[in-house]
Amino acid sequence: LVVDVDMTGLPVSPTSKTYEGAAFRFMQKETGKGYKLTCAYTGGELGEVLGGLVDPGSAHCATRLIDLLLLIEKRVGSPPYSLHKYRANIEQLVSNARKLECRSRFRREEAHRARKPQRQAVLERRAHKLDTRAQLLQEKVADSVRIADSFDALRSSNPYRAILIRGDAGFGSIDSITLLLDLGYDFLLKGYSPHTARNLAQGIAENEWIPFNPATSVAELGTIQLPECRYPIRTVLGRSKTPKTKSYQYFHLVTTIPKKVKGPVELLKFYNARQAIEAFIKTGKNVLNLKHFRVRNFYGIEFTLMLGLLAHNFMNWARRDIFAGTPLARMGIKEFVEQAMRVPARSDHLGMDTLITLFPETSLYAQALVQAIERKSSAQLALPFATETRKNNGVFSFS
């Protein structure tokens, strides 16, 4: 299962003081004030949003990766791997913290034996710095243990599911790559640092570049050790010629996908398929009005955003399950909202029932809706409330 991940900014007025939790950070193409929405999305015909995380505008996508992975595993299952690599890393952190504590004790003993006050002060400062570093490591250990326990609790009962995470450069830091490898995920990520890509390009001969399109070419680097990464990882280098300066901009893709499965050109094409989540975000903002907040309370904003994501999923489920075999099954969310949901109808309230009369002769959308209702039964609608559909002389009653 390929899961695309992305974070988008939801700006508000930079001078507003009433939006709870809004903070300044990079919003689209400029610095602004607002919130961040991090989403996990499965493309293809299903096009389902697995969930979203709402944060103040100062949040970064790399800091939300763990929570996003937990959300994904709750929805679709867990990779068929244990956490032994992740827990081995925790043991290494514990060992490093103990070494720092030992060095701190040694410095304090030296300070106690020192005769000159200046020497004592220097050694005490060094011991204090070592204590601070050890305390930070201990806090990191506590967080890592809590995270490992959370994943263990899920994976003890979850079904196994092969999951590939596909994300842009915001998720492509060395820490994120290491985390995904420790947790047993497959992934395809754009590297975070363009400086790293430029350095890697220095060792590539011109004849090693493979054309992807007139402006872009790629080169296979194979499985290499990236700076500060604990594991060797397959890396594909790319370059694009800028139209104005005619110079090259470099990027790199890191992945667990073997070369025999996807070559460098196929890999870049597969990465570009993540445009599906970018299209979903654009549709969510412009069609489902996710960027227009009806409230200014943080949890109220979070609730309305989750309703918007649920509405997106419901329309996709409806297209797949209810409207299969009709023209409505092929339309996009924008057409669904602006056309199919606005067919002429008459609503009459009779006690506990609501009678809705559709007029198929008025539009193709009304005809498709009538055909879908005639072919489907309410038992196929897995909704959390009872629904009964009846037809009487062209009048469809929903109760």
C-alpha positions in Angstrom: 0.0 0.0 0.0 1.5 3.3 -1.1 0.7 6.1 1.4 1.5 9.7 0.5 2.3 12.1 3.3 2.4 15.9 3.2 2.0 19.0 5.3 0.3 22.2 4.1 -0.1 25.6 5.6 -3.5 27.2 6.5 -2.8 30.9 6.8 -4.8 33.4 8.8 -4.5 37.2 9.1 -1.0 38.0 10.4 -2.4 40.8 12.6 -5.1 38.6 14.1 -4.9 37.8 17.8 -8.1 35.8 18.2 -7.1 32.6 16.3 -6.1 30.3 19.1 -2.7 28.6 18.7 -1.9 30.3 15.3 1.8 30.9 14.9 4.2 32.3 12.3 6.1 30.0 10.0 6.5 29.2 6.3 3.1 29.2 4.6 3.2 28.1 1.0 5.5 30.7 -0.7 6.0 33.2 2.1 6.2 33.5 5.9 2.8 33.9 7.4 0.7 33.1 10.5 -1.6 30.2 10.7 -1.9 26.4 11.2 -0.4 23.3 9.7 -2.3 20.3 8.5 -0.4 17.0 8.0 -2.2 14.3 6.0 -1.8 10.7 5.0 -3.4 9.9 1.7 -3.8 6.8 -0.5 -4.2 7.6 -4.2 -5.6 5.5 -7.0 -9.3 4.9 -7.5 -9.9 4.9 -3.8 -8.3 8.3 -3.0 -8.9 8.0 0.7 -7.5 10.3 3.4 -6.3 8.1 6.3 -6.4 11.0 8.7 -4.9 14.4 9.5 -3.0 16.2 12.3 -3.5 19.9 13.1 -0.8 21.9 14.6 0.2 25.6 15.1 2.0 27.2 12.2 5.4 26.7 13.8 5.2 22.9 13.5 7.5 21.0 11.0 6.4 17.9 9.2 9.5 15.9 10.5 8.3 16.3 14.1 4.9 14.8 13.2 6.1 11.8 11.4 5.8 9.4 14.4 2.2 10.5 15.1 1.4 10.2 11.4 2.8 6.6 11.3 0.8 5.6 14.4 -2.3 7.1 12.7 -1.6 5.1 9.5 -1.1 1.8 11.4 -4.3 2.3 13.2 -6.2 2.6 9.9 -4.5 0.1 7.6 -2.3 -2.3 9.6 1.4 -2.6 10.5 4.6 -3.6 8.6 5.6 -7.2 9.2 8.7 -6.3 11.1 9.7 -6.2 14.8 11.1 -3.1 16.6 14.5 -4.7 17.4 16.4 -2.1 15.5 14.5 0.7 17.2 15.0 -0.7 20.6 18.7 -1.4 19.9 19.0 2.3 19.2 17.4 3.1 22.6 20.0 0.9 24.3 22.7 2.8 22.5 21.2 6.1 23.8 21.2 4.7 27.3 24.8 3.6 27.0 25.8 7.1 25.8 23.9 8.8 28.7 25.8 6.6 31.2 29.1 7.5 29.6 28.3 11.2 29.9 27.3 10.7 33.6 30.6 8.9 34.3 32.6 11.7 32.6 30.7 14.2 34.6 31.5 12.5 37.9 35.2 12.3 36.9 35.2 16.0 36.2 33.7 16.8 39.6 36.2 14.6 41.3 39.0 16.5 39.4 37.4 19.8 40.5 37.4 18.6 44.1 41.1 17.8 44.0 42.1 20.9 42.1 44.0 23.5 44.1 43.4 26.6 42.0 39.9 28.2 42.1 40.1 28.9 38.4 40.7 25.3 37.6 37.9 24.2 39.9 35.5 26.6 38.1 36.4 25.3 34.7 36.0 21.7 35.7 32.6 22.4 37.4 31.4 24.1 34.2 32.4 21.1 32.1 30.7 18.7 34.5 27.5 20.8 34.3 27.5 20.7 30.5 28.0 16.9 30.6 25.1 16.6 33.1 22.9 18.7 30.8 23.8 16.5 27.8 23.1 13.3 29.8 19.7 14.7 30.9 18.7 15.5 27.4 19.7 11.9 26.3 17.6 10.5 29.2 14.6 12.5 28.1 15.1 11.2 24.5 15.3 7.7 25.9 12.0 8.1 27.8 10.3 9.4 24.7 11.7 6.6 22.5 10.5 4.0 25.0 7.0 5.5 25.0 7.0 5.5 21.2 8.2 1.9 21.0 5.5 0.8 23.5 2.9 2.5 21.4 4.0 0.7 18.2 4.3 -2.6 20.1 0.7 -2.2 21.4 -0.6 -1.7 17.8 1.5 -4.4 16.2 0.6 -7.0 18.7 -3.0 -7.1 17.4 -2.8 -5.4 14.0 -2.9 -7.3 10.7 0.3 -7.2 8.7 0.4 -4.8 5.8 3.3 -3.9 3.5 3.4 -0.1 3.5 5.5 2.3 1.4 5.7 5.9 2.6 6.1 8.5 -0.2 6.9 12.1 0.8 8.7 15.3 -0.2 11.8 16.8 1.1 10.2 17.9 4.4 10.1 14.2 5.4 13.5 13.4 3.8 15.9 14.3 6.7 18.4 11.7 7.9 16.5 11.4 11.2 13.3 10.6 9.3 15.1 8.1 7.1 16.6 6.3 10.1 13.3 6.2 11.9 11.5 4.6 9.0 14.2 2.0 8.6 14.1 1.3 12.4 10.4 0.8 12.2 10.5 -1.5 9.2 8.9 0.8 6.6 9.6 0.9 2.9 9.7 4.4 1.6 10.5 6.8 -1.3 11.5 10.2 -0.1 13.1 13.3 -1.6 16.3 14.2 0.3 16.0 17.1 2.7 19.3 18.8 1.9 20.1 20.2 -1.7 23.7 20.8 -0.4 24.0 17.0 0.0 22.8 16.5 -3.6 25.3 19.0 -4.9 28.1 17.3 -3.2 27.0 13.9 -4.5 26.8 15.3 -8.0 30.5 16.2 -8.0 31.5 12.6 -8.5 29.1 11.9 -11.4 30.4 11.9 -15.0 28.4 13.5 -17.7 27.7 10.2 -19.5 26.2 8.7 -16.3 23.2 11.1 -16.5 20.1 9.5 -17.9 17.5 11.9 -19.6 14.1 12.0 -17.9 12.7 14.9 -19.9 14.3 17.8 -21.8 15.0 19.7 -18.5 15.6 16.8 -16.0 18.0 13.9 -15.9 18.8 11.3 -13.2 21.8 9.2 -12.2 21.9 6.0 -10.2 24.2 6.1 -7.2 23.4 2.7 -5.9 23.4 1.8 -2.2 25.6 4.4 -0.4 26.2 5.7 3.1 24.7 9.2 3.4 26.3 11.6 5.9 25.2 10.9 9.5 23.0 8.0 8.4 23.5 4.7 10.3 22.3 2.6 7.4 23.4 2.4 3.7 20.5 3.3 1.5 19.8 3.4 -2.3 20.1 6.9 -3.6 19.2 8.3 -7.0 20.5 11.8 -8.0 18.6 14.2 -10.1 19.2 17.6 -11.7 17.0 20.1 -13.4 18.0 23.0 -15.6 16.5 26.3 -14.6 15.0 28.2 -17.5 16.5 31.6 -16.6 20.1 31.0 -15.5 20.5 27.7 -17.4 22.2 26.3 -14.3 21.4 23.0 -12.7 19.5 22.5 -9.5 20.2 19.1 -7.8 18.0 16.8 -5.7 18.2 13.2 -4.6 15.7 10.5 -3.9 16.3 7.9 -1.2 14.4 4.6 -1.2 14.2 1.0 -0.2 12.8 0.0 -3.6 15.5 -2.2 -5.3 16.9 -1.1 -8.7 15.7 -4.3 -10.3 12.1 -3.3 -9.4 12.3 0.4 -10.5 15.2 1.9 -12.4 16.2 5.6 -11.8 13.8 6.9 -14.5 10.9 4.7 -13.3 11.6 5.8 -9.7 11.4 9.5 -10.5 8.2 8.9 -12.4 6.8 6.9 -9.4 7.8 9.8 -7.1 6.1 12.3 -9.3 2.9 10.3 -8.9 2.6 11.9 -5.4 1.0 14.8 -7.1 -2.2 13.0 -6.1 -1.9 14.2 -2.5 -1.1 17.8 -3.7 -4.2 17.7 -5.9 -6.2 16.5 -2.9 -4.9 19.4 -0.7 -5.7 21.9 -3.4 -9.2 20.5 -3.8 -9.7 20.4 -0.1 -8.8 24.1 0.2 -10.7 25.4 -2.8 -13.7 23.1 -3.0 -14.2 21.8 0.5 -13.2 25.2 2.0 -10.7 23.8 4.4 -8.8 27.1 4.3 -11.9 29.0 5.5 -12.3 28.7 9.3 -15.8 29.1 10.8 -14.5 29.3 14.3 -11.3 30.6 16.0 -11.0 28.1 18.8 -8.1 25.6 18.1 -10.2 22.5 18.8 -13.1 23.9 16.8 -10.8 24.4 13.9 -9.4 20.9 14.2 -13.0 19.5 14.3 -14.1 21.3 11.2 -11.0 20.2 9.3 -11.6 16.6 10.3 -15.2 17.0 9.0 -13.8 18.2 5.7 -11.6 15.2 5.4 -14.5 12.9 6.3 -16.6 14.6 3.6 -13.9 14.0 1.0 -13.8 10.3 1.9 -17.6 10.0 1.9 -17.8 11.4 -1.6 -15.1 9.0 -2.8 -16.9 6.1 -1.1 -20.1 7.2 -2.7 -18.6 7.3 -6.1 -17.1 3.9 -5.7 -19.9 2.0 -4.0 -23.2 3.8 -4.6 -22.6 5.3 -8.1 -20.6 2.5 -9.7 -21.7 2.0 -13.3 -23.2 5.5 -13.6 -21.6 8.8 -14.9 -21.2 10.0 -11.3 -18.5 7.3 -10.7 -16.1 9.1 -13.0 -16.4 12.7 -11.9 -14.0 14.5 -9.6 -14.7 16.0 -6.2 -15.2 19.5 -7.6 -17.8 18.4 -10.1 -19.4 16.2 -7.5 -19.8 19.2 -5.1 -20.7 21.9 -7.5 -23.0 19.9 -9.9 -24.1 16.5 -8.6 -25.0 17.7 -5.1 -27.1 20.5 -6.5 -29.8 18.6 -8.5 -33.3 19.9 -8.2 -35.5 18.2 -5.6 -38.4 18.7 -3.3 -38.2 17.8 0.4 -41.3 17.1 2.5 -41.2 16.4 6.2 -43.8 13.8 7.3 -43.5 13.0 10.9 -40.2 11.2 11.4 -39.6 10.7 7.7 -38.2 13.1 5.1 -39.7 12.5 1.6 -37.4 13.7 -1.2 -38.7 13.9 -4.7 -36.1 13.9 -7.5 -36.8 15.0 -11.0 -34.6 12.9 -13.4 -35.7 14.8 -16.4 -34.0 18.0 -15.2 -30.4 16.9 -15.5 -28.0 14.0 -16.2 -26.9 14.2 -12.6 -30.4 13.6 -11.3 -30.8 10.7 -13.7 -27.6 9.1 -12.5 -28.6 9.6 -8.8 -32.0 7.9 -9.4 -30.3 5.0 -11.2 -27.9 4.6 -8.3 -30.6 4.7 -5.7 -32.7 2.1 -7.6 -29.8 -0.3 -7.9 -28.5 0.0 -4.3 -30.0 -1.0 -1.0 -29.5 0.6 2.4 -27.8 -2.5 3.7 -24.7 -1.5 1.7 -24.3 1.8 3.4 -22.0 1.2 6.4 -23.1 4.3 8.3 -23.2 4.7 12.1 -26.9 5.4 12.1 -30.0 3.5 10.7 -31.1 4.4 7.2 -34.1 3.2 5.3 -34.8 4.0 1.7 -38.3 3.5 0.1 -39.7 4.3 -3.3 -43.3 5.1 -4.0 -44.3 6.5 -7.4 -41.0 8.1 -8.1 -40.7 9.6 -4.6 -37.7 8.4 -2.6 -38.0 8.5 1.2 -35.0 8.6 3.4 -35.6 8.1 7.1 
